[in-house]
Amino acid sequence: MAVYTHLSSAQISAYIAPFSLGDLVDFKGISGGIENTNYFVTTQLKGQPQQDFVLTLFEDLSYDEMPYFVDLTEHLVAHNVTVPAPFRDKDGRALSLLANKPALLFPRFAGDHLARSEIGVSQCAVMGRELARLHVAGQEFAKVRHSHRGQKWWSELGPRAAKCIDGEGATMLMMAIGQYDAMVAQQPDLPMGVVHGDLFHDNALFNQGQLSATIDVYNASNDYLLFDVAVTVNDWCIAPDGSISPRLYDSFLQAYAEVRAFNPAEQQYWNAMLVAAAMRFWLSRLETYHGLDAHQREDGVTVLKDPNVFRDILSHRMQQFQQLP
């Protein structure tokens, strides 16, 4: 369960009133989220069909951090990237406080995320093109946000996490961090811009075989575009044991390159980015699993994911050198 903030019908009715979307008909907490509280909200204007929306309360991001995401999603939608952008009320405001949490109201898109068994070459091609479009559109976005789980974060957390795991794993973790640091020290010519940061298969909605929305952009920041590609490949293009699936891999990357071509430095450092992306998500799972986050919730509903999934992925990336097709 991931409904951290419980709302009443009166609270939701008062919140939606300025949007002129009609009366509240129904609402239901969504259990699938991890970081935020989400509700399905149904409204109806007199004499009109019912309408469905998603109300999101942000549990970790501050009110002052939220305008970046409002502006980014509106920018991406204007450039035909399929992310949800929030509604604005009759006074032009998208962002407000609800139960003392920043809150946004979004359209509800049809569809659901794919089960891993449903991911095939066509879906990977769709996501490769979509991620490339997001990266190209983001090049024109003026605001900058630094990742809260980037190089500084993992350099500080890595040694603490290494003490919680076996010696072989600790060595592999610290080697991966050192490899990334060495790459950055060489000042490679890697394009930077807006990245999604978390485009796993459960953050894309498909409806009748078609992509309907790319969701959960709240890890977006400015980073190496290649790092974002690696994060996505490490989830979408894998076999059950975490190794690369060649068919899915080639489909995703060829489709991506049709929209945004890779430069020579990206070709050179690609495998290093696959390693870094696997390390970053292994480390974030270790942080939660071992209670290493000083800001971790104490409400008893923190969602734990198995860190060993990404340990295995990292092991494969460090042992099997990959190239861009």
Number of C-alpha atoms within 10 A of each C-alpha: 14 17 21 22 16 11 15 8 12 9 12 18 17 12 17 18 14 15 16 12 17 18 16 20 15 14 19 14 20 17 13 14 16 16 18 19 23 26 20 18 23 19 21 17 14 9 6 9 9 15 16 20 18 22 25 20 25 23 18 14 14 10 15 8 12 18 13 15 19 18 16 22 19 16 18 22 15 12 15 12 21 20 21 23 22 22 18 16 16 11 8 10 13 19 18 15 13 18 12 12 18 20 22 24 26 18 16 16 18 13 16 16 19 17 9 15 8 10 15 15 18 15 20 26 19 16 25 27 20 21 25 24 19 22 25 19 20 21 14 13 14 10 14 13 15 12 16 12 17 12 16 10 14 19 15 10 18 21 14 15 21 19 11 15 14 9 11 9 18 18 12 17 26 18 15 24 19 14 15 19 14 11 13 13 9 8 8 13 13 19 15 15 23 26 26 26 24 19 25 18 20 19 15 20 20 17 14 9 12 12 19 19 22 25 20 20 18 16 17 23 22 19 21 17 22 24 23 24 25 22 24 24 24 27 20 26 25 19 16 10 11 19 17 22 16 13 13 21 21 19 21 28 24 18 21 23 15 12 16 16 13 18 11 12 13 22 15 14 19 21 19 20 24 26 28 26 28 26 28 23 21 22 23 21 22 27 21 19 17 13 13 16 13 8 8 12 14 7 7 8 12 16 13 13 13 12 18 13 16 23 22 16 25 28 19 18 24 18 9 12 12 14 11 15 11
